[in-house]
Amino acid sequence: MHELKMAVTLGHQVVVQLHDGQMMTGQPKWGSAPDKVQLRTTEGAVWVQLDEINHVTRIIPFGRSF
């Protein structure tokens, strides 16, 4: 969960793969529940149980936006 923690701290987006194979992309935020993370996607906010997450890929922005 190191990449997830880094993404929350740095404001990066992530791609989360769940144990059932489902993949979601969004910006993670911690809530009051220690066993869940909120993922803000283009379709809305979703709460994800940490034990359902199989893999996290952090999206690191490169360069400057013009």
Buried (B, 14 or more C-beta within 10 A) or exposed (E): EEBBBBBBEEEBBBEBBBEEEEEBEBBBEEEEEEEBBBBEBEEEEEEBEEEEBEEBBBEEEEEEEE
